[in-house]
Amino acid sequence: MSAHALAPTRSEKVLRGFTLLYVAGLVLVPLLAVLHFSLLDGAAALFERISTPVALASVWLTTWTAIIVAVLNVLLGTATAWVLVRYKVPGRALISAVIDLPLAIPTLVAGVMLAILYGPTSSLGQSLEGFGIHIVFAPLGIIFALLFVTLPFVVRAVEPVLEEVDPAEEEAARLLGAGPFTTFKTVFLPAILPAALSGGIRSLGRALGEFGSLVVISGNIPFETLTAPTYIFGEIESGAPETAAAVSGVLLMLALALHAFAQFLERRTGARHATS
């Protein structure tokens, strides 16, 4: 085929240019604007704004809760995908739809639902508080909310990989005398681990930026339940956009690094991420 035949047509060039402008205007330009504004007064001013006690506490709370959620997602999400693929579960289609539901429900509504379920006026909330377990206005509530909004990531990443595992490999392992655990470790784990890690990394990035559900269930108590996104919102309302941009820049760089690492992992292993 000649080089002339491969050359894009005028309509293809217009469509390609429009797509690039659309993506750049919608995503790239705002990202660059935040990074530019956060560094407008220099690195020293940026460090000063993010190193205040309240800012550091909010970033630390966001980080450790997001890490816990990512680890739990890798473990529980993989187990959920395993059950859905490997067993004939009654109502599998309904369960699958429920797993995707957090992607459709506004996160603010998710926070309201959790607050109603576990709040101090509910029977369940009162029962848990009787055992000293506090969910609403506590870090545990933040973890619950983050688990809710990131539920599909690992499940949807691992499911297609499990479905593509050759049954002959499992049968061969069993014929060689391997037990269920050994079969899982040698046949399934190498296949699903990259996908599970990729989904976990993406759920970590998603958890770092969660705002809607947390603004309801966390209580936004400084040094206790004030997360970084909620802190950013408070700084904007207080007329301190420079501080808000500084903390936003930190979260943005973390999210971009996680996204790049997830893509690298997917390219190296052929894993699929949750939104595939």
Secondary structure, DSSP 8 states (H G I E B T S, - for coil): --HHHHS--HHHHHHHHHHHHHHIIIIIHHHHHHHHHHTTT-HHHHHHHHTSHHHHHHHHHHHHHHHHHHHHIIIIIHHHHHHHHHS--TTHHHHHHHHHHHHHS-HHHHHHHHHHHHSTTSHHHHHHHHTT---TTSHHHHHHHHHHHTTHHHHHHHHHHHHHS-HHHHHHHHHTT--HHHHIIIIIHHHHHHHHHHHHHHHHHHHHT--HHHHHHS---TTTT--HHHHHHHHHHTT-HHHHHHHHHHHHHHHHHHHHHHHHHHHHH----TT-
